[in-house]
């Protein structure tokens, strides 16, 4: 359903499906990656009124635990997006976007950088993006 591309690497289409609406890509050597492209393969569209939120996780240099950041989203009308991941700040992340995971493929057990897709209603996606933008506009 989804693919991931980093310049100079082969296309990744091996997303691990964690739940019917949750998918995961592992990303090795993320320190040398500036941008990543996430896209729909065109084989399975989102249901009407749905899209996919794209999150990125990387290890926090201070605690070693994962830091989660919402990068954006893709939809049937916007089936691909380029996200800049270089320069993301460890202190600006949040809790795991999927909540507590109990699967053996649980991304929270890994310290490797990961991309995750979560399918949800477009209204919720736009609200999350709006909240993130407002958060970044607030003075420190």
SULQUI-V242302 format. One record per pair of residues at least 24 apart in sequence whose ideal C-beta (glycine too) atoms are under 10 Angstrom apart, sorted by the first residue. I is the first residue (numbers start at 1). J is the second residue. Records with the same first field share a line. If there is no record, write none. Layout:
I: J  J
This chain:
1: 40  41  42  43  44  45  46  52  117  119
2: 38  39  40  41  43  44  52  54  74  79  80  115  117
3: 37  38  39  40  41  42  80
4: 36  37  38  39  54  115  117
5: 35  36  37  38  39  80  82
6: 30  32  33  34  35  36  37  85
7: 33  34  35  36  37
8: 32  33
9: 33  36
11: 37  39  41
12: 36  38  115
13: 39  41  43
15: 41  115  116  117
16: 103  105  107  114  116
17: 103  105  117
18: 98  101  103  105  106  107  116  117  118
19: 98  101  103  105  118  119
20: 119
21: 46  47  50  52  98  117  118  119  120
22: 52  97  98  99  101  103  107  116  117  118  119
23: 52  54  115  116  117  118  119
24: 55  57  98  101  103  105  106  107  110  114  115  116  117
25: 54  56  107  113  114  115  116  117
26: 57  107  110  112  113  114  115
27: 56  57  58  85  112  113  114  115
28: 112  113
29: 112  113
30: 56  57  58  59  85  86  88  112  113  114  115
31: 58  85  86  113
32: 86
33: 84  85  86  113
34: 84  85  86  87
35: 82  83  84  85  86
36: 71  81  82  83  84  85  86  113  115
37: 80  81  82  83
38: 71  72  73  74  79  80  81  82  83  115  117
39: 74  78  79  80  81  82
40: 74  75  76  78  79  80  117
41: 79
42: 79
45: 75  76  79
46: 74  75  76  77  79  119  120  122
47: 76  119  121
48: 76  122
49: 75  76  120  121  122  123
50: 75  76  119  120  121  122  124  125
51: 75  76  77  78  79  117  118  119  120  121  122  123  124  125  126
52: 76  79  81  116  117  118  119  120  125
53: 97  116  117  118  119  120  124  125  128  129
54: 81  83  97  115  116  117  118  125
55: 93  94  96  97  98  107  114  115  116  117  118  128
56: 83  85  88  93  113  114  115  116
57: 93  96  97  107  108  110  111  112  113  114  115  116
58: 85  88  90  93  111  112  113  114
59: 90  110  111  112  113
60: 90  91  93  111
61: 90
62: 90  91
63: 90
64: 111
65: 90  93  108  111
66: 93  95  96  107  108  109  110  111  112  113  114
67: 91  92  93  94  95  113
68: 92  93  94  95  96  97  98  107  108  114  116
69: 93  94  97  132
70: 94  97  118  125  128  129  131  132
71: 115  116  129  132
72: 125  128  129  132
73: 117  118  119  120  122  124  125  126  128  129
74: 117  125
75: 122  125
76: 122
77: 122
83: 115
85: 113  115
92: 132  135  136
94: 132  135
97: 128
